[in-house]
Amino acid sequence: MNFSVGNAGPGCSSIGGGAFTELGPFYPKGNGMGLQRNSMSWNRASNLLFVEFPAGVGWSYSNTTSDYDFGDDSTARDMLTFMLKWYEKFPEFKSRDLFLTGESYARHYIPQLAVVLLDRNAHYTGFKFNIKGVAIGNPLLKLDRDIPATYEFFWSHGMLSDEIGLAIMNDCDFEDFTYASPHNATDSCNNAIEEANSIVGDYSNNYDVILDVCYPSLATKISVGVDVCMSYERRFYFNLPEVQKALHANRTKLPYSWSMCSNVLNYSNDDGNINMLPLLKRIIQNHILVWIFSGDQDSVLPLLGSRTLVRELAHDLHFTVTVPYGAWFHKQQVLLPSCFSV
């Protein structure tokens, strides 16, 4: 069986998000008092390792405050150290195929980690990481394309008027747009974006715009059975003392409760501006498979940006299309219309 490492971020929990919400074998029950099986778990296909990094995420911690000042480069180097020590403790996994997976900000973690592992393989004798593939979901690959894609998505779904959509497209020079705040944008651009954000507001689920949002007092669920209050149930569950004891977690009794995203981590705002396409190109040139997938209702990092950037990457590599673009089907139903392999 293969071996996969997963993460998300920046500063957000892989255990809370990946393991206990999306692709792990269990997730919390509606009342937060137990677990139920996840029929879509990836552990049916692979051994899974979810890593809480950098220090300060979830129950991971450091006794040195400066260790909470992180960026992409230091995160990749720390993750290399972790993986070397993990393989020392569990050497039976050294020969297994290794796949690195992540979503959202892990679109930075995973490519940079893959490059660090490849560099080590090239410069050290002895043990080599048996890396076979990389998969990143709804990734921020290149800021000047992915950010406008969010507002194109809102407009295309009827959430913004033509006037606001055109104002953003005409007044915002996204080539100068930065991940940090302020965004190095004109007043007219910022005003248009602020108006768009206020219209979308708190009453839409940006990660799936067709889902309800959660009102905890109502324990909202929609008819398809998706629990939109999972974030509240997850936080309640992980802060139960008996759960922490069972998971061998929080044995140092941290002075704060578990939360999905860290309040102690000081992550670099500048690193979000790094273009990931050159790193993905290097990974592919090392004969590592790359899979980029996008949920079609995610407005945070929608498929509109990923699709054009994958095309740009393929053009740079002089690739030709071997399988025509099209919808994916499962049991004669549309499953996911936006998966890209390069």
C-alpha positions as CSV (number, residue, x, y, z in Angstrom):
1,M,0.0,0.0,0.0
2,N,1.2,3.5,-0.8
3,F,2.0,6.2,1.8
4,S,0.6,9.7,1.6
5,V,1.4,12.9,3.6
6,G,-1.2,15.6,3.8
7,N,-1.3,19.2,5.1
8,A,-3.2,22.5,4.8
9,G,-2.7,26.0,6.0
10,P,-1.2,28.5,6.5
11,G,-1.5,27.8,10.2
12,C,-4.5,25.5,10.0
13,S,-4.8,21.9,11.2
14,S,-4.4,18.9,9.0
15,I,-5.8,16.7,11.6
16,G,-8.9,18.9,12.1
17,G,-9.4,19.6,8.4
18,G,-8.0,16.7,6.4
19,A,-8.2,13.8,8.9
20,F,-11.5,14.5,10.7
21,T,-13.5,16.5,8.1
22,E,-12.5,15.4,4.6
23,L,-10.6,12.3,3.9
24,G,-9.8,10.5,7.1
25,P,-11.6,7.4,8.3
26,F,-13.8,9.2,10.8
27,Y,-15.4,12.5,11.5
28,P,-17.3,13.9,14.5
29,K,-21.0,13.1,15.0
30,G,-23.6,15.9,14.8
31,N,-23.5,16.4,18.6
32,G,-19.7,16.3,18.8
33,M,-19.9,13.5,21.3
34,G,-18.5,10.7,19.1
35,L,-17.3,9.6,15.7
36,Q,-18.9,8.2,12.6
37,R,-17.3,6.5,9.7
38,N,-16.4,8.4,6.5
39,S,-17.3,6.3,3.5
40,M,-15.1,8.5,1.3
41,S,-11.9,8.0,3.3
42,W,-8.6,7.8,1.4
43,N,-7.3,5.2,3.9
44,R,-9.0,2.6,1.6
45,A,-6.3,3.4,-0.9
46,S,-3.3,4.5,1.0
47,N,-1.6,4.8,4.4
48,L,-2.2,8.4,5.5
49,L,0.0,10.7,7.6
50,F,-1.5,14.1,8.6
51,V,1.1,16.5,9.9
52,E,0.5,19.5,12.1
53,F,3.0,22.0,10.9
54,P,4.6,24.5,11.4
55,A,4.9,24.6,15.2
56,G,2.0,26.3,16.7
57,V,-0.6,24.6,14.6
58,G,-3.1,22.4,16.5
59,W,-1.3,20.8,19.4
60,S,2.2,21.3,18.0
61,Y,4.2,23.8,20.0
62,S,7.6,25.1,20.8
63,N,9.2,26.4,24.0
64,T,10.8,29.2,22.0
65,T,8.5,32.0,21.0
66,S,10.7,32.9,17.9
67,D,9.9,29.4,16.5
68,Y,6.4,30.7,15.8
69,D,7.8,33.1,13.2
70,F,7.6,31.0,10.0
71,G,7.6,31.2,6.2
72,D,7.5,28.8,3.4
73,D,11.3,28.1,3.4
74,S,11.6,27.4,7.1
75,T,8.4,25.3,7.0
76,A,9.8,23.1,4.2
77,R,13.1,22.7,6.1
78,D,11.4,21.7,9.3
79,M,9.2,19.3,7.5
80,L,12.3,17.6,6.0
81,T,13.7,17.2,9.5
82,F,10.4,15.7,10.7
83,M,10.2,13.2,7.9
84,L,13.7,12.0,8.3
85,K,13.1,11.4,12.0
86,W,9.7,9.8,11.3
87,Y,11.3,7.3,8.9
88,E,13.9,6.5,11.5
89,K,11.2,5.6,13.9
90,F,9.1,3.7,11.3
91,P,11.7,2.3,8.8
92,E,9.1,-0.2,7.4
93,F,7.7,2.7,5.3
94,K,11.0,3.7,3.7
95,S,10.4,1.6,0.6
96,R,6.8,2.6,0.1
97,D,5.7,4.9,-2.7
98,L,5.4,8.4,-1.2
99,F,2.7,10.9,-2.3
100,L,2.5,14.4,-1.0
101,T,-1.0,15.9,-0.9
102,G,-2.6,19.1,0.4
103,E,-5.1,21.8,-0.3
104,S,-5.5,25.6,0.0
105,Y,-2.2,27.0,1.3
106,A,-0.6,23.6,1.2
107,R,-0.4,24.4,-2.5
108,H,2.8,26.2,-1.3
109,Y,3.8,23.7,1.4
110,I,3.6,20.6,-0.9
111,P,5.6,21.8,-4.0
112,Q,8.3,23.3,-1.8
113,L,8.5,20.2,0.3
114,A,8.8,18.1,-2.8
115,V,11.7,20.2,-4.1
116,V,13.4,20.0,-0.7
117,L,13.1,16.2,-0.8
118,L,14.3,16.0,-4.4
119,D,17.3,18.2,-3.5
120,R,18.2,15.9,-0.6
121,N,17.9,12.8,-2.8
122,A,20.3,14.4,-5.2
123,H,23.0,15.4,-2.7
124,Y,23.0,12.6,-0.1
125,T,23.9,8.9,-0.4
126,G,22.0,6.2,1.4
127,F,18.3,6.6,2.0
128,K,16.3,8.3,-0.7
129,F,12.7,9.6,-0.4
130,N,10.6,7.4,-2.7
131,I,8.5,10.3,-3.9
132,K,6.2,9.3,-6.7
133,G,3.5,12.0,-6.9
134,V,2.1,15.3,-5.7
135,A,-1.6,16.3,-5.5
136,I,-2.8,19.7,-4.6
137,G,-6.5,20.8,-4.4
138,N,-7.9,24.2,-5.1
139,P,-4.4,25.6,-5.0
140,L,-3.2,29.2,-5.0
141,L,-0.6,28.9,-7.7
142,K,-0.1,32.4,-9.0
143,L,-1.6,35.4,-7.2
144,D,-2.2,37.6,-10.2
145,R,-4.5,34.9,-11.8
146,D,-6.1,33.2,-8.8
147,I,-7.2,36.4,-7.0
148,P,-9.3,37.8,-9.9
149,A,-10.7,34.3,-10.5
150,T,-12.5,34.6,-7.1
151,Y,-14.4,37.7,-8.3
152,E,-15.0,36.2,-11.7
153,F,-16.5,33.2,-9.9
154,F,-18.8,35.4,-7.8
155,W,-19.9,37.3,-10.9
156,S,-20.5,34.2,-13.0
157,H,-22.7,32.7,-10.2
158,G,-24.9,35.9,-10.1
159,M,-23.5,37.0,-6.7
160,L,-22.2,40.3,-8.1
161,S,-23.7,42.8,-10.5
162,D,-22.1,43.6,-13.8
163,E,-21.1,47.0,-12.5
164,I,-19.1,45.6,-9.5
165,G,-17.6,42.8,-11.6
166,L,-16.4,45.2,-14.3
167,A,-15.1,47.7,-11.7
168,I,-12.9,45.0,-10.2
169,M,-11.7,43.8,-13.6
170,N,-11.0,47.4,-14.9
171,D,-9.7,49.1,-11.7
172,C,-7.5,46.3,-10.2
173,D,-4.1,45.6,-11.6
174,F,-3.6,42.2,-10.2
175,E,0.0,42.0,-11.4
176,D,0.7,44.4,-8.6
177,F,-1.7,42.8,-6.1
178,T,0.0,41.4,-3.0
179,Y,-1.0,38.6,-0.6
180,A,-0.3,40.9,2.3
181,S,-2.6,43.7,3.5
182,P,-2.7,46.4,2.2
183,H,-2.7,44.8,-1.2
184,N,-0.8,47.5,-3.1
185,A,-4.0,48.3,-5.0
186,T,-5.6,51.6,-5.9
187,D,-8.4,53.1,-3.8
188,S,-11.0,52.4,-6.6
189,C,-9.9,48.7,-6.7
190,N,-10.0,48.3,-2.9
191,N,-13.4,50.0,-2.8
192,A,-14.8,47.6,-5.4
193,I,-13.4,44.6,-3.7
194,E,-14.7,45.7,-0.3
195,E,-18.2,46.2,-1.8
196,A,-18.0,42.8,-3.4
197,N,-17.0,41.2,-0.1
198,S,-19.8,43.0,1.8
199,I,-22.3,41.7,-0.7
200,V,-21.1,38.1,-0.5
201,G,-21.0,38.6,3.2
202,D,-21.3,36.1,6.0
203,Y,-24.3,34.3,4.6
204,S,-22.5,32.2,2.0
205,N,-20.2,29.3,2.4
206,N,-17.1,30.4,0.4
207,Y,-15.8,26.9,0.2
208,D,-19.0,25.6,-1.4
209,V,-21.3,28.4,-2.4
210,I,-24.4,26.1,-2.8
211,L,-24.2,24.9,0.8
212,D,-25.9,26.6,3.7
213,V,-23.9,28.3,6.4
214,C,-24.0,27.1,9.9
215,Y,-26.2,28.5,12.6
216,P,-25.2,26.4,15.6
217,S,-28.5,26.9,17.5
218,L,-30.3,25.3,14.5
219,A,-27.7,22.5,14.0
220,T,-28.2,23.2,10.2
221,K,-28.0,20.3,7.8
222,I,-29.0,20.3,4.2
223,S,-30.9,17.5,2.4
224,V,-27.8,15.9,0.8
225,G,-26.5,15.1,4.3
226,V,-23.6,17.5,4.4
227,D,-23.0,18.7,7.9
228,V,-22.3,22.4,7.5
229,C,-21.8,22.8,11.3
230,M,-18.8,20.5,11.3
231,S,-16.4,23.2,12.3
232,Y,-18.2,23.8,15.6
233,E,-18.6,20.1,16.3
234,R,-14.9,19.5,15.5
235,R,-13.7,22.2,17.9
236,F,-16.0,20.8,20.6
237,Y,-14.8,17.3,20.1
238,F,-11.0,18.0,20.1
239,N,-11.3,20.0,23.3
240,L,-12.8,17.1,25.2
241,P,-10.2,15.8,27.7
242,E,-10.9,12.2,27.0
243,V,-10.4,12.8,23.3
244,Q,-7.0,14.4,23.9
245,K,-6.0,11.6,26.2
246,A,-7.0,9.0,23.6
247,L,-5.0,10.8,20.9
248,H,-2.0,11.2,23.2
249,A,-2.4,14.9,22.4
250,N,-1.8,18.1,24.4
251,R,0.2,16.3,27.1
252,T,1.9,19.6,27.9
253,K,-1.4,21.3,28.7
254,L,-1.1,24.2,26.4
255,P,-2.6,27.5,27.8
256,Y,-5.2,27.7,25.0
257,S,-7.9,25.5,23.6
258,W,-7.6,23.6,20.3
259,S,-8.7,25.6,17.3
260,M,-8.7,24.8,13.6
261,C,-6.3,27.7,12.7
262,S,-3.5,28.9,14.9
263,N,-3.7,32.1,16.9
264,V,0.0,31.9,18.0
265,L,1.7,31.4,14.6
266,N,3.2,34.5,12.9
267,Y,3.4,33.4,9.3
268,S,5.0,35.5,6.5
269,N,2.4,37.4,4.5
270,D,5.0,37.9,1.7
271,D,5.3,34.2,0.8
272,G,1.8,34.0,-0.5
273,N,3.1,36.0,-3.5
274,I,5.5,33.3,-4.6
275,N,4.7,31.8,-8.0
276,M,4.4,28.0,-7.7
277,L,4.6,27.2,-11.4
278,P,8.4,27.1,-11.6
279,L,8.5,24.7,-8.7
280,L,5.8,22.5,-10.3
281,K,7.8,22.5,-13.5
282,R,10.9,21.3,-11.7
283,I,9.0,18.6,-10.0
284,I,7.5,17.3,-13.3
285,Q,11.0,17.5,-14.9
286,N,12.1,15.1,-12.2
287,H,9.5,12.6,-13.5
288,I,7.2,13.1,-10.5
289,L,3.5,12.9,-11.3
290,V,1.5,16.1,-10.5
291,W,-2.3,16.2,-10.0
292,I,-4.2,19.5,-9.6
293,F,-7.8,19.2,-8.7
294,S,-10.5,21.8,-8.0
295,G,-13.9,21.6,-6.4
296,D,-16.3,23.4,-8.8
297,Q,-18.2,25.3,-6.1
298,D,-15.1,26.7,-4.2
299,S,-15.0,30.4,-4.5
300,V,-11.9,31.0,-2.4
301,L,-9.5,29.5,-5.0
302,P,-11.8,28.5,-7.9
303,L,-11.2,26.3,-10.9
304,L,-11.2,29.4,-13.2
305,G,-7.7,30.3,-12.1
306,S,-6.4,26.7,-11.8
307,R,-7.5,25.8,-15.3
308,T,-5.7,28.7,-17.0
309,L,-2.5,28.2,-14.9
310,V,-2.3,24.5,-15.6
311,R,-2.6,25.4,-19.3
312,E,0.2,27.9,-18.9
313,L,2.4,25.3,-17.1
314,A,1.7,22.7,-19.8
315,H,2.6,25.2,-22.5
316,D,5.9,26.1,-20.7
317,L,6.8,22.4,-20.6
318,H,5.8,21.9,-24.3
319,F,3.3,19.3,-23.4
320,T,0.5,18.2,-25.7
321,V,-3.0,17.2,-24.8
322,T,-3.4,13.4,-24.5
323,V,-6.9,13.2,-23.0
324,P,-9.4,15.9,-23.9
325,Y,-10.8,18.1,-21.2
326,G,-14.2,17.0,-20.0
327,A,-16.4,16.3,-17.0
328,W,-15.8,13.3,-14.7
329,F,-18.6,10.9,-14.0
330,H,-19.4,8.3,-11.4
331,K,-22.4,6.0,-11.7
332,Q,-23.6,8.1,-14.6
333,Q,-23.6,11.3,-12.5
334,V,-21.2,14.3,-12.8
335,L,-18.6,13.8,-10.1
336,L,-16.0,16.5,-10.5
337,P,-15.7,18.6,-13.6
338,S,-12.3,20.0,-12.9
339,C,-9.3,17.7,-12.5
340,F,-6.0,18.4,-14.2
341,S,-3.0,16.1,-14.5
342,V,0.4,17.2,-15.8
